[in-house]
Amino acid sequence: MFKPLASLTLGAILAMATPAAAEIASSFTYQGLLTLDDQPVQAATDFKFSLWTGEVGGTQVGTTIDMTLTPERGVFTTSLDFGGDAFNGGERWMQVEVRPAGTGSFDTLDSRQRVTPTPYAISAGTLHPDASGRISLTDPAGQPLHLEIGYGSLCVDNDGQCDSAGVGSIRVGAGGIHGSNASNNHVLLAPSSGHVGIGTSAPVNPNNFSKSLNVNGSSSASVVFSATSGGASNDTWSIGMCSDGNICAFHNGDAAGIFSVPILQVRGGSDIAEPFNVNREVHEPTVQPGMVVSIDPEHPGELRLAASDYDPCVAGVISGAGGVNAGMLLTQEGTLADGEHPVAMTGRVYVWCDAELNGAIKPGDMLTTSSTPGHAMRADDRDRAFGATIGKAMTSLESGRGLVLILVRPQ
């Protein structure tokens, strides 16, 4: 039976003597020692070489290589080529089958041999400086990557140009740091003037942005503005992420910042609300958006569901019913001016109404509290309605109980 002496030597030696500018081939040198009954084989022998992904089983990589060799005192050397894609980073194992030349069946040597890392040099591409000092790298897919060092600069790009507008390039030199993307838009430019530009090739200010600015941080992130005004000490303002995930303005590190804009457009809701605790000690009926609430005399700063006709303590309507959310929420945490339920003080909001008490409701009707907890009704008594009005109806309710859109304005 054929067998290797110890283990079959796998000398995966690349042809390193090729000229520097030549591309390295995917073939490698394989050398082994073959014995039969502990005696070196010296006769012509047929070989089958195959490459696998595992020591046992696995998947064959490439095709089987057949050849006839004549070992000298058992030693044989040959060149094998399983293709440029055979060594892509995964482990590879060589299987060898032999037989006397032209006769009999093939014997598979006892075990596959692990291919040492040397063959992976075929994936390293080429590395050579040209007359201009440029070092050119080519990845396994054949895409060029150029590294140029010289003339006081470092340039890396993928189009071979290495100029200030090189597509996909970055250049570091006396002119600063410059980069561009595939659309040749300037990603970063820091010229010798000291100006840093993002999205512009000619920054006119020390920090010039002409693209969207995204600020990211693992725990916090902010955009900081610092300036000296009126001879006072340097004030720092920043806009960033609060600990609760909201956006805050900070003044000298204090989160009690102020936003000031000519017009503030809120597109997520349509009323101005303040948060209150409602029915803190009462659990029936369940508090829900759209219910009318009144001042709770037993709990300062808190509210309860309105449950009587023409209640002069009426405060507003809990926001969020009918899919219409609060547009602005005014609160001060840690004080009585805080709570769980946003209560609309002005704006448009849906309110639960009971049309069985004072009749059908139509647009323009004044609404007040009713004996149905949390529900409004039409205010047909003008004298009693004074000080107990919630607002004016904007939609109708012919009968029963339902939601009515109102322009809320307690008075």
Secondary structure, DSSP 8 states (H G I E B T S, - for coil): -EEESSS-----B--TTS-TTS---S-EEEEEEEEETTEE--S-EEEEEEEESSSSS--EEEEEEEEEE--BTTEEEEEE---TTS-SSS--EEEEEEEETTSS--EE-SS-EE--SGGGGGGS---EE-TTSEEEEE-TT--EEEEEEETTEEEEESSS--STT-TT-EEEETTEEEEE-TT--EEEEE-TTS-EEES-SS--SSEEE-S------SS--EEEEEE--TT---EEEEEEE-TTS-EEEEETTBS------S-----S-SEEEEEE-BSTT--SS---TT-EEEE-TTSTT-EEE--STT-TTEEEEES-GGG---SEE---TTSSS--SEEEEEEEEEEEEEEHHHH--B-TT-EEEE-SSTT-EEE---HHHHTT-EEEEESS-B-SSEEEEEEEE---
